[in-house]
Amino acid sequence: MKVKKYQWYKIADSESELVFLPNNMLVTEAGGKKITIIKHNNSLMACTYACPHAGGILSEGHVDASGNVVCPIHRYKFSLQNGRNVSGEGYYLTTLPVEVREDGIFAGIEQKGFFNF
């Protein structure tokens, strides 16, 4: 099994610095890339900025009761746990690990080679 390697980027010194929209989402940058940070059930999660289907800005969507991020354009749903498309269209969303550490909040971007995401 391949072990994933992450480059960790500090996104805030503490959770109080994160200014969430009413839908508990926000856009920030990590490693020069826009990402979406989501607060759900008192946990912080992250995924790519745009929907893999039609490029909808995910922070303009919402998280449903099952913990799936819902794209604002076509309402495609993606699991925040593994990125799988749970509404049946076959797309896959890149999710990112988030770690809350003593020195801040960090998002990890997998190092795949020359191009990431």
N, C-alpha and C positions, 0 to 999 in steps of 0.2 A: 504494500500500500504506500502510495506517495504521501510524504509528509509536506503539508503546506507551509511555506515560509512567508511571513508577513513583515512588511515595513510598517512600523507604528508611527502614527502622527498625532500629536497633541492637538485636540480640538477645543479644550477649555481647561482652565485651572480647577473649576468645580462645576457642579451641576447648576448652581445658582447663576452662572454666567450664560447658560443656554436659554435663549429667549424663544420659547415654543409658540407656534401659532395656536389658535383655539382647537385645532385638530390634533394637537400634541406632536407636531412635526416641525422640522426646521431644515434649512439648507445651510451647509457650511462647506469648507474646503479642507481636503486632506491630500497632501502630496500633489498639489496643483490640479486636483480634480474636484468637481462639485459632487457632494454626497448628501443624502437625506438621513437625518437623525430622527428617530422615532422614540417616544416615551410611551410604553404600553405596560400596564400592570406594574408600575414602579420599576420597570427595567428599561435600559437604554439599548436600542438596536440601531443598525444602520444598513443602508442599501444604496444602490446607485441612484443618481439624480433623476434619471428618466426611465420610463417604461420601455422594455425591450421591443414592444409591439409597434407603437406609433410615436414614441418619444414624449408622451405626456409627462409633465412635471409631477412626480409622485407626491411631493409635499403639498400639492393642491388637491390631493385625494383625501383618503381617510383610512383608518384601520377599523375593520369590522369586529364584531363581538368574538370571532374565532381567532383574532390576532393576525389576520391577513391584511396586507396593504392593498388598497383598491385604487387603481388608476382612475384619474378624473375624466379621461376621454371616453373609453369604451367599457369601463368598470371591470376590466380584467383583474383577477385577484391572485396574489402571490403570497406564499407562506414566508413569514419573516424568519422562520427557523431554518429553512433549507433553500428558499428561492423558487420552489416549484410553483408552477401555475396551477392553482386549485380550481379554476373555473373552466378548465378543459380545452383551452386554446393551444397548448403545447409550448408556450414560451417559458423562458427561465430567467429569473431576476438574480443578479449578483447581490448577495448579502455580505455584510462586512462585520467582523467581530468588533465589539466595543469593550474596553476594559476601564474600570474606574480604579485608579491607583491613588496612592498618597499624594503624588505630585501632579495629578490631573486626570483628565478623561482623554482616552486615546482610541482612535479608530485604526484598524489594521487593513492594509491593502495587500492582497496576495501578490507576491513577486513571481510572475510567470515568464519573464523574459523581457524582450525589448518593449512590447506593448502590453499594457495592463488593462483590465476590464474586458 
